[in-house]
Amino acid sequence: MSALHTTAFAELPVFRRGKVRDVYDLGNRLLMIATDRISAFDVVMAEAVPDKGRLLTSISLYWFEALKRVVRHHVLSTDTSEFTSFTAADHATLRGRTMIVQKTRPLPIECVVRGYLAGSGWKEYSQHGTVCGIPLPPGLLEGSQLPEPIFTPATKAETGHDENISFDQAAGIVSPRIAEELRAISVRLYSTAASMVQQKGLLLADTKFEFGLDERGDIILIDEALTPDSSRYWLASEYRPGHSQHNFDKQVLRDWLETLDWNKQAPAPALPEHVIMATRDKYIEAFERITGRLWATEESA
């Protein structure tokens, strides 16, 4: 089973290459391609996970459509037929993993919303009783549901980890007015999505959004939306506070890497086939549970 690690189109200028996406500059638009690259501990693996880019794109498109009444998104098209210089093989490679999006001025903060106590939020709470400086009730366990969703922004890091910041710090970066708008939009997006997936047996523990400003200065949802790479989904039937939860992200990859004597610096160790395919299975399970569609059907479309 083949996987796409890197793209190259001589006629298109590269806008940027991220850990997962290759982005090309189309003037007032961007061509965003989700490759099958995968990273762990901020290191991109040499091997790719087949279909990962298509799975992430399909999940994002599902959420962009479902949440468009909350906020506008940047997707203009998924049709690559306008690129006449592409070969039939190019179009086949890009099918299902490509979005043509509106170019915006990205806002330089991650908009994180937490409904449950996990990850860096749990670490801070266990030490200080707060998350991003927000006081929380005593006695919460790892994985506890919070009294209400909280907005906990973070800085964007080109390399390494994002860093949690306070709301006041976020307001100092993007302006108080925009920070207030981002908080309101982010919490509404989270609450809407959490309610939708709860009906499908999932809990949305937390998620992060990215936003940009269009030419009129309006806030637009950009990048990806509510994928397993940007969100924690838990299986509701197995949810138990105080314990690790059934998840749908690349934890299987992280767990395998933790068994190795590796310093978490590039180059990464070679991934065995069983780890690659187990990771793929997690992404497929996430897609099917979130969208209610079968991946086998999507593949044959």
Secondary structure, DSSP 8 states (H G I E B T S, - for coil): ---------TTS-EEEE-SSEEEEE-SSEEEEEE-SEEEETTEEEEEE-TTHHHHHHHHHHHHHHHTTTTS-B-EEE---TT-TTS-HHHHHHHTTTEEEEE--EE-SEEEEEEEE--HHHHHHHHHHSEETTEE--TT--TT-EEEEEEE--EE--SSS---B--HHHHHHHH-HHHHHHHHHHHHHHHHHHHHHHHTTTEEEEEEEEEEEE-TTS-EEEES--S-TTTEEEEEGGG--TTS---B-STHHHHHHHHTS---S-SS-----HHHHHHHHHHHHHHHHHHH---HHHHHH-
